[in-house]
């Protein structure tokens, strides 16, 4: 019998199609090197406590200096948490390779796929596959003691698998306002205090770190597609899933790349910050 371990490699291989595009753009623009934007500061307290406070409230120059001081503190806070990146030389080279792979393979193939299948159909297929991955979300919500979210995920799976026609539609959210709560094993490790480890960019995968790379292994084994028989059917289904997802997210990655002064540090910092925020939610 053909070994199924290559299917795991295929899953990792194809993750690059969405790893860069999946970064939350709102987090990317906050604190990224060369792209840091400060949020507006709250107004100064208008209730005078002392003569000195009253004078500072009436002095716009002093207020501006205070604002600049707070902004400097924000910048210092960002710089105080540098990404552990001992493989920066390798990572930069691999980022260039992955970027070329996107231009020469992912983009043209996805564009051709878009011509064959309209966007509505591609979104429905994306929902179908997400519904199949319920075991990953459920298990990791339970492992993180988020029992209420695990219950919501169970309800979503039941409703979408029946009323939603195997997940091609999402009545659980549109009718019942049951929003998904995605969790993976990398987040579970972070929940229990496992550090991210060193940053690493993998061929075709894009940015990751040691913790998340280890976390992908149990998630892949929890993926129903892994157990399709014959194994060729599993290869085909996984490839189709990745291609379909990439066709929906093409514009996101191109937008991120256009805004980056340094593509590598842009993607690295955004990835690490995004994963930290997901773990803290």
C-alpha positions as CSV (number, residue, x, y, z in Angstrom):
1,X,0.0,0.0,0.0
2,X,1.2,3.5,-0.8
3,X,2.5,5.3,2.2
4,X,0.4,8.3,3.3
5,X,3.3,10.2,4.7
6,X,3.7,12.0,1.3
7,X,0.2,13.4,1.7
8,X,1.4,15.2,4.8
9,X,4.3,16.7,2.8
10,X,1.9,17.7,0.1
11,X,-0.3,19.5,2.7
12,X,2.7,21.4,4.0
13,X,4.0,22.0,0.5
14,X,0.7,23.7,-0.5
15,X,0.4,25.8,2.6
16,X,2.4,28.6,0.9
17,X,-0.6,29.4,-1.2
18,X,-2.4,30.9,1.8
19,X,0.3,31.4,4.5
20,X,1.3,34.9,3.3
21,X,-2.2,35.9,2.3
22,X,-3.8,34.8,5.5
23,X,-2.1,37.6,7.5
24,X,-4.5,40.0,9.0
25,X,-3.8,43.3,7.2
26,X,-5.0,45.4,10.1
27,X,-2.2,43.9,12.2
28,X,0.3,44.1,9.5
29,X,0.2,47.9,9.4
30,X,0.6,48.2,13.1
31,X,4.2,48.0,14.2
32,X,5.8,46.5,11.1
33,X,9.2,47.9,10.2
34,X,8.7,50.8,7.8
35,X,4.9,50.5,8.1
36,X,4.1,51.5,11.7
37,X,1.0,53.5,12.2
38,X,0.1,54.9,15.6
39,X,-3.6,55.0,16.6
40,X,-5.0,58.3,17.7
41,X,-4.5,59.1,21.4
42,X,-7.4,59.7,23.8
43,X,-8.0,63.4,24.7
44,X,-6.4,64.8,27.8
45,X,-8.4,64.8,31.0
46,X,-10.4,68.0,31.2
47,X,-10.9,67.9,35.0
48,X,-8.2,70.2,36.6
49,X,-6.6,68.7,39.7
50,X,-3.9,71.2,40.3
51,X,-2.6,74.5,38.9
52,X,0.1,72.5,37.1
53,X,-2.4,70.2,35.5
54,X,-4.6,73.2,34.5
55,X,-1.7,74.9,32.9
56,X,-0.7,71.7,30.9
57,X,-4.3,71.4,29.7
58,X,-4.2,74.9,28.3
59,X,-0.8,74.5,26.7
60,X,-1.0,72.9,23.3
61,X,2.8,72.6,23.0
62,X,3.0,70.7,26.3
63,X,0.2,68.4,25.1
64,X,2.0,67.7,21.9
65,X,5.2,66.8,23.7
66,X,3.2,64.4,25.9
67,X,1.7,62.8,22.8
68,X,5.1,62.4,21.2
69,X,6.4,60.9,24.4
70,X,3.6,58.4,24.4
71,X,4.3,57.6,20.8
72,X,7.9,57.0,21.6
73,X,6.8,54.6,24.3
74,X,4.7,52.7,21.8
75,X,7.6,52.4,19.4
76,X,9.9,51.3,22.2
77,X,7.4,48.6,23.2
78,X,7.3,47.2,19.7
79,X,11.1,47.2,19.5
80,X,11.4,45.6,22.9
81,X,10.1,42.2,21.5
82,X,12.4,41.4,18.6
83,X,11.7,38.2,16.6
84,X,14.2,35.4,17.4
85,X,15.7,35.0,13.9
86,X,19.1,33.2,13.9
87,X,18.3,31.9,10.3
88,X,17.7,35.3,8.8
89,X,20.1,34.8,5.9
90,X,18.5,31.5,4.9
91,X,15.0,32.9,5.6
92,X,15.5,35.9,3.2
93,X,16.6,33.7,0.4
94,X,13.7,31.3,0.9
95,X,11.3,34.3,1.0
96,X,12.6,35.3,-2.5
97,X,12.1,31.7,-3.7
98,X,8.6,31.5,-2.4
99,X,7.7,34.9,-3.9
100,X,8.9,33.7,-7.3
101,X,6.9,30.5,-6.8
102,X,3.8,32.6,-6.3
103,X,4.5,34.6,-9.5
104,X,5.3,31.7,-11.7
105,X,3.1,28.9,-10.4
106,X,0.4,29.9,-7.9
107,X,-0.8,33.0,-9.6
108,X,-1.1,31.8,-13.2
109,X,-2.7,28.4,-12.2
110,X,-5.1,30.2,-9.8
111,X,-6.1,32.7,-12.5
112,X,-6.9,29.9,-14.9
113,X,-9.0,28.1,-12.2
114,X,-10.9,31.4,-11.6
115,X,-11.9,31.4,-15.3
116,X,-13.4,27.9,-15.0
117,X,-15.2,28.3,-11.7
118,X,-17.1,31.5,-10.7
119,X,-16.4,33.1,-7.3
120,X,-19.7,31.9,-5.8
121,X,-18.8,28.3,-6.5
122,X,-15.2,28.7,-5.2
123,X,-16.6,30.2,-1.9
124,X,-19.0,27.3,-1.5
125,X,-16.2,24.8,-2.0
126,X,-14.1,26.7,0.5
127,X,-17.0,26.4,3.0
128,X,-17.3,22.6,2.3
129,X,-13.6,22.0,3.1
130,X,-13.7,24.2,6.2
131,X,-16.7,22.2,7.5
132,X,-14.7,19.0,7.0
133,X,-12.0,20.3,9.3
134,X,-14.3,20.5,12.3
135,X,-12.3,17.9,14.2
136,X,-9.3,20.2,14.3
137,X,-11.2,23.2,15.6
138,X,-13.2,21.2,18.1
139,X,-10.3,19.3,19.5
140,X,-8.1,22.4,20.0
141,X,-10.9,24.4,21.5
142,X,-11.4,21.6,24.1
143,X,-7.6,21.3,24.7
144,X,-7.6,25.0,25.5
145,X,-10.6,24.7,27.9
146,X,-12.8,26.8,25.6
147,X,-15.8,24.5,26.0
148,X,-18.3,27.1,25.0
149,X,-16.5,27.6,21.7
150,X,-16.2,23.9,21.2
151,X,-20.0,23.6,21.7
152,X,-20.5,26.4,19.1
153,X,-18.3,24.6,16.7
154,X,-20.3,21.4,17.2
155,X,-23.5,23.2,16.6
156,X,-22.1,24.8,13.4
157,X,-21.0,21.4,12.1
158,X,-24.4,19.8,12.7
159,X,-26.3,22.7,11.1
160,X,-24.0,23.2,8.1
161,X,-23.7,19.5,7.4
162,X,-27.5,19.1,7.2
163,X,-29.3,22.3,6.4
164,X,-26.2,23.7,4.8
165,X,-25.9,20.7,2.4
166,X,-22.6,19.2,3.6
167,X,-21.2,22.6,4.4
168,X,-21.5,24.2,0.9
169,X,-23.6,26.9,2.7
170,X,-23.2,28.4,6.2
171,X,-26.7,28.9,7.7
172,X,-25.2,28.5,11.1
173,X,-23.7,32.0,10.8
174,X,-26.1,33.7,8.4
175,X,-29.2,32.5,10.3
176,X,-28.2,31.6,13.8
177,X,-25.2,34.0,14.2
178,X,-22.9,31.1,15.2
179,X,-19.5,32.4,14.2
180,X,-16.6,30.0,13.7
181,X,-13.8,29.8,16.3
182,X,-10.7,28.4,14.5
183,X,-8.0,27.0,16.6
184,X,-5.0,24.8,15.7
185,X,-2.4,22.8,17.7
186,X,0.2,25.5,17.3
187,X,-2.2,27.8,19.2
188,X,-2.8,25.1,21.8
189,X,0.9,24.8,22.5
190,X,1.1,28.6,22.8
191,X,-1.9,28.6,25.2
192,X,0.1,26.3,27.5
193,X,3.1,28.6,27.4
194,X,5.2,27.0,24.7
195,X,7.3,29.7,23.1
196,X,7.4,30.4,19.4
197,X,11.0,29.3,19.1
198,X,13.1,30.6,16.1
199,X,11.4,32.0,13.0
200,X,11.8,29.9,9.9
201,X,10.6,30.3,6.3
202,X,10.0,26.9,4.7
203,X,9.9,26.1,0.9
204,X,6.4,26.8,-0.5
205,X,5.0,27.2,3.0
206,X,6.1,30.8,3.8
207,X,6.7,32.2,7.3
208,X,6.4,29.9,10.3
209,X,8.2,29.2,13.6
210,X,9.3,26.1,15.4
211,X,6.2,25.8,17.6
212,X,3.7,26.2,14.7
213,X,5.7,23.8,12.5
214,X,5.5,21.1,15.2
215,X,1.8,21.9,15.7
216,X,1.0,21.2,12.0
217,X,1.7,17.5,12.4
218,X,-1.2,16.5,14.7
219,X,-3.5,18.9,12.8
220,X,-2.7,17.1,9.5
221,X,-3.4,13.7,11.1
222,X,-6.8,15.1,12.3
223,X,-7.7,16.2,8.8
224,X,-10.3,13.8,7.2
225,X,-8.7,14.2,3.8
226,X,-5.6,12.4,5.1
227,X,-7.6,9.1,5.3
228,X,-9.1,9.1,1.8
229,X,-8.6,5.8,0.0
230,X,-7.0,5.3,-2.5
231,X,-4.3,7.7,-1.6
232,X,-4.4,9.3,-5.0
233,X,-7.8,10.6,-4.2
234,X,-6.4,12.2,-1.1
235,X,-3.7,13.9,-3.1
236,X,-6.2,15.2,-5.6
237,X,-8.6,16.5,-2.9
238,X,-5.9,18.3,-1.0
239,X,-4.5,19.8,-4.1
240,X,-7.9,21.1,-5.2
241,X,-8.6,22.5,-1.7
242,X,-5.3,24.5,-1.7
243,X,-5.8,25.7,-5.3
244,X,-9.4,26.8,-4.6
245,X,-8.3,28.7,-1.4
246,X,-5.4,30.4,-3.2
247,X,-7.8,31.6,-6.0
248,X,-9.8,33.4,-3.4
249,X,-6.9,35.0,-1.6
250,X,-4.7,36.1,-4.5
251,X,-5.4,39.9,-4.1
252,X,-4.6,39.8,-0.4
253,X,-1.0,38.7,-0.9
254,X,-0.4,41.1,-3.8
255,X,-1.7,44.0,-1.7
256,X,0.6,43.0,1.2
257,X,3.6,42.7,-1.1
258,X,3.0,46.1,-2.7
259,X,3.0,47.8,0.7
260,X,6.2,46.2,2.0
261,X,9.5,48.1,2.0
262,X,11.3,44.9,3.0
263,X,9.2,41.8,2.1
264,X,10.9,39.4,4.4
265,X,10.8,41.5,7.6
266,X,7.3,42.6,6.6
267,X,6.0,39.0,6.4
268,X,8.0,37.8,9.4
269,X,6.9,40.5,11.8
270,X,3.3,40.3,10.6
271,X,3.2,36.5,11.0
272,X,4.6,36.5,14.5
273,X,2.4,39.3,15.7
274,X,-0.7,37.7,14.1
275,X,0.0,34.3,15.8
276,X,0.6,36.0,19.1
277,X,-2.7,37.8,18.9
278,X,-4.6,34.6,18.0
279,X,-3.1,32.8,21.0
280,X,-4.1,35.6,23.3
281,X,-7.7,35.7,22.2
